[in-house]
Amino acid sequence: MLQVCLNGTRERRECELLPVTPRQLGDAAAEAVVAGARSIHIHPRDEQGAQTMAPVHVDAAVAAVRASAPGVPIGVTTGEWTEPDPQRRAALVRSWSVLPDHASVNWHEEGAEIVAAALLETGIGVEAGVFSGTPAAARLRAWPHTHRLLRVLAEVTDTAAESAPATAAALLDELAALDDLGAAARGPVLLHGEDGGAWPVLRLAAGRGLDTRIGLEDTLLLPDGTPAEDNTALVQAAAILLKESAPGRR
């Protein structure tokens, strides 16, 4: 499965066509789905372009994307940079009226379990973000509700193209400990990298038959190093690489 991450923490000055408003997110999502994306991840913004979990903005963004890409699962962020207090983040989740299908929870952040519980109570799937170089995998393993996860987002923060695949492999080894109770204990793994590591890690994910993602949140460049015009160009390139790197193709 290929997920598209439409904007993330990027600023408009980094990419002219970065989608920020609900309408822009909806348009970008529709185009990415046509190009091959089967899941959508967004960071809703307020009128000033700041990331937010406020219901008025999350509701508007999710509604716009759902109208433009009907039937495609939509996820949002719950990163602590949107609201430092985990209890407040949990309260914001409970205040949403247009519910996303899933939301990411970064497991190295304090209060991750509180936010995840609010999502589950609300009927929203949980993507557990496990960053390389953090104690997130061990913390996630200690959580008694791993069987209720939608998936694990294995996030490789090593941005060097040469070393990112090895960092990704080590992170997957850490996650293997979660399989003590069987793979169903924590759902599938979506492996992805960022910046210089984005494409090497995507190739590794494809070679291992794992879900992965691409989009302007993760990289601004195409595999050949040229700037990507938009999310659609990145998804198109990823779809080609996934076919070329799939198990049994080499």
C-alpha positions as CSV (number, residue, x, y, z in Angstrom):
1,M,0.0,0.0,0.0
2,L,1.3,3.5,-0.9
3,Q,0.3,6.3,1.3
4,V,0.7,10.0,0.3
5,C,1.7,12.5,2.9
6,L,0.6,15.8,1.4
7,N,2.2,18.5,3.5
8,G,3.5,17.6,6.9
9,T,5.6,20.3,8.7
10,R,6.7,21.9,5.4
11,E,6.3,25.6,4.8
12,R,4.9,27.1,1.6
13,R,8.2,28.8,0.9
14,E,9.8,25.4,0.5
15,C,7.4,24.3,-2.3
16,E,5.1,26.6,-4.3
17,L,2.4,24.0,-4.7
18,L,2.4,22.7,-1.1
19,P,-1.3,22.2,-0.2
20,V,-2.3,24.1,2.9
21,T,-6.0,25.0,2.7
22,P,-8.8,22.5,2.7
23,R,-9.5,23.0,-1.0
24,Q,-5.8,22.6,-1.8
25,L,-5.6,19.5,0.2
26,G,-8.7,18.1,-1.5
27,D,-7.3,18.8,-4.9
28,A,-3.9,17.4,-4.1
29,A,-5.5,14.2,-2.6
30,A,-7.6,13.5,-5.7
31,E,-4.6,13.9,-8.0
32,A,-2.4,11.6,-5.8
33,V,-5.1,8.9,-5.7
34,V,-5.3,8.9,-9.5
35,A,-1.5,8.5,-9.5
36,G,-1.6,5.5,-7.3
37,A,-1.9,6.5,-3.6
38,R,-4.3,4.3,-1.5
39,S,-4.1,6.2,1.8
40,I,-3.8,9.9,2.6
41,H,-2.0,11.7,5.5
42,I,-2.5,15.4,6.1
43,H,-1.5,18.1,8.6
44,P,-4.5,20.5,8.9
45,R,-3.6,24.2,9.2
46,D,-5.2,27.3,10.5
47,E,-5.7,30.6,8.7
48,Q,-2.0,31.6,9.4
49,G,-0.8,28.3,8.0
50,A,0.1,26.8,11.4
51,Q,-0.5,23.2,12.1
52,T,-3.5,22.6,14.4
53,M,-5.8,19.9,15.9
54,A,-8.5,22.5,16.4
55,P,-11.9,20.9,15.3
56,V,-12.9,23.7,13.0
57,H,-9.7,23.2,10.9
58,V,-9.5,19.4,11.2
59,D,-13.2,19.0,10.3
60,A,-12.8,21.3,7.2
61,A,-9.6,19.6,6.0
62,V,-11.0,16.0,6.4
63,A,-14.3,16.9,4.8
64,A,-12.6,18.5,1.8
65,V,-10.3,15.5,1.3
66,R,-13.1,13.0,1.7
67,A,-15.2,14.8,-0.9
68,S,-12.3,14.8,-3.4
69,A,-11.1,11.3,-2.7
70,P,-14.2,9.3,-1.6
71,G,-13.5,5.9,-0.2
72,V,-9.8,6.5,0.4
73,P,-8.7,6.3,4.0
74,I,-7.7,9.7,5.5
75,G,-5.3,10.3,8.4
76,V,-4.2,13.3,10.3
77,T,-1.3,14.1,12.7
78,T,-1.6,14.4,16.5
79,G,2.1,15.5,16.9
80,E,2.9,17.3,20.1
81,W,4.0,20.4,18.1
82,T,0.3,21.1,17.5
83,E,-0.4,21.1,21.2
84,P,2.2,20.2,23.9
85,D,-0.3,19.0,26.5
86,P,-1.3,15.4,25.8
87,Q,-4.5,15.7,27.8
88,R,-5.4,18.7,25.7
89,R,-4.6,16.8,22.5
90,A,-6.9,14.0,23.6
91,A,-9.7,16.5,24.3
92,L,-9.2,18.0,20.8
93,V,-9.6,14.5,19.3
94,R,-12.9,14.1,21.2
95,S,-14.1,17.4,19.8
96,W,-13.8,16.5,16.1
97,S,-17.1,16.1,14.3
98,V,-15.8,15.0,10.9
99,L,-13.7,12.0,11.8
100,P,-10.6,10.9,9.9
101,D,-10.2,7.2,9.4
102,H,-6.9,7.2,11.3
103,A,-4.4,9.4,13.0
104,S,-0.7,9.1,13.7
105,V,0.6,9.1,17.3
106,N,4.3,9.5,17.8
107,W,5.2,7.0,20.5
108,H,8.4,8.7,21.7
109,E,6.2,11.7,22.7
110,E,5.0,12.0,26.3
111,G,1.4,11.1,26.7
112,A,1.2,9.0,23.4
113,E,-0.9,6.4,25.2
114,I,-3.4,9.1,26.3
115,V,-3.9,10.4,22.8
116,A,-4.1,6.9,21.4
117,A,-6.8,6.0,23.9
118,A,-8.9,9.1,22.8
119,L,-8.6,8.0,19.2
120,L,-9.7,4.5,19.9
121,E,-12.6,5.7,22.1
122,T,-13.7,7.9,19.2
123,G,-13.5,5.1,16.6
124,I,-10.4,6.5,14.8
125,G,-7.7,4.0,13.8
126,V,-4.2,4.5,15.4
127,E,-1.0,4.6,13.4
128,A,1.8,4.3,16.0
129,G,4.7,6.4,14.9
130,V,8.0,4.7,15.9
131,F,11.0,6.9,15.1
132,S,14.5,5.5,14.6
133,G,16.9,6.5,17.4
134,T,14.1,6.8,20.0
135,P,12.8,4.4,22.7
136,A,9.4,4.3,20.9
137,A,9.5,0.6,20.0
138,A,10.1,-0.4,23.6
139,R,7.4,1.9,24.9
140,L,5.0,0.6,22.3
141,R,5.7,-3.0,23.2
142,A,4.7,-2.1,26.8
143,W,1.3,-0.7,25.8
144,P,-1.4,-3.3,26.4
145,H,-3.5,-2.4,23.4
146,T,-1.1,-3.0,20.5
147,H,-3.6,-5.5,19.1
148,R,-5.9,-2.5,18.4
149,L,-3.4,-0.7,16.2
150,L,-4.2,0.0,12.6
151,R,-0.5,-0.1,11.7
152,V,3.0,0.9,12.9
153,L,4.6,3.8,11.1
154,A,8.3,3.0,11.1
155,E,9.8,6.4,10.6
156,V,13.5,6.6,9.6
157,T,14.9,9.9,10.7
158,D,18.4,9.2,9.2
159,T,18.4,11.6,6.2
160,A,21.7,10.3,4.6
161,A,21.0,8.3,1.5
162,E,24.0,6.0,2.2
163,S,23.1,5.0,5.7
164,A,19.3,5.3,5.8
165,P,18.6,1.7,4.6
166,A,20.8,0.3,7.4
167,T,19.0,2.5,9.9
168,A,15.7,1.3,8.5
169,A,16.8,-2.4,8.8
170,A,17.8,-1.8,12.4
171,L,14.4,-0.2,13.2
172,L,12.6,-3.2,11.6
173,D,14.7,-5.5,13.9
174,E,13.5,-3.5,16.9
175,L,9.9,-3.8,15.8
176,A,10.3,-7.5,15.3
177,A,10.2,-7.8,19.1
178,L,6.5,-6.8,18.8
179,D,5.9,-10.0,17.0
180,D,6.4,-12.2,20.1
181,L,2.7,-12.4,20.2
182,G,2.3,-12.7,16.4
183,A,2.1,-10.1,13.7
184,A,-1.5,-9.5,14.4
185,A,-0.4,-8.1,17.8
186,R,0.5,-4.7,16.2
187,G,-0.8,-4.6,12.7
188,P,1.2,-4.1,9.5
189,V,4.3,-1.9,9.2
190,L,4.5,1.1,7.0
191,L,8.2,2.0,6.5
192,H,9.3,5.4,5.2
193,G,12.2,7.7,5.2
194,E,12.7,11.5,4.9
195,D,14.7,13.9,2.8
196,G,17.8,12.2,1.5
197,G,16.7,8.9,3.0
198,A,13.2,8.9,1.5
199,W,13.8,7.1,-1.8
200,P,16.4,4.5,-0.5
201,V,14.1,3.6,2.3
202,L,11.1,3.4,0.0
203,R,13.1,0.9,-2.2
204,L,13.9,-1.1,0.9
205,A,10.2,-1.2,1.9
206,A,9.2,-2.3,-1.6
207,G,11.9,-5.1,-1.6
208,R,10.5,-6.4,1.8
209,G,6.9,-6.2,0.7
210,L,6.0,-3.5,3.3
211,D,3.6,-0.6,3.0
212,T,5.3,2.7,2.5
213,R,4.6,6.4,1.8
214,I,5.8,9.4,-0.2
215,G,4.8,13.0,-0.5
216,L,6.0,16.6,0.1
217,E,6.1,15.9,3.9
218,D,8.9,13.4,3.3
219,T,10.9,14.8,0.4
220,L,10.9,17.7,-2.1
221,L,12.9,15.7,-4.7
222,L,12.3,13.1,-7.3
223,P,14.5,10.0,-7.3
224,D,16.9,11.6,-9.8
225,G,17.4,14.6,-7.4
226,T,15.4,17.1,-9.4
227,P,12.7,19.1,-7.6
228,A,9.2,17.6,-7.5
229,E,6.5,20.0,-8.8
230,D,3.9,18.5,-6.5
231,N,2.7,15.4,-4.6
232,T,1.4,13.8,-7.8
233,A,4.9,13.7,-9.3
234,L,6.2,12.0,-6.2
235,V,3.5,9.4,-6.1
236,Q,3.9,8.7,-9.8
237,A,7.7,8.1,-9.3
238,A,7.0,6.0,-6.2
239,A,4.5,3.8,-8.1
240,I,7.2,3.0,-10.7
241,L,9.8,2.2,-8.1
242,L,7.5,0.0,-6.2
243,K,6.9,-2.1,-9.3
244,E,10.6,-2.3,-10.1
245,S,11.6,-3.1,-6.5
246,A,8.8,-5.5,-5.6
247,P,9.9,-9.0,-4.4
248,G,10.4,-11.4,-7.3
249,R,11.2,-8.6,-9.8
250,R,15.0,-8.8,-9.4
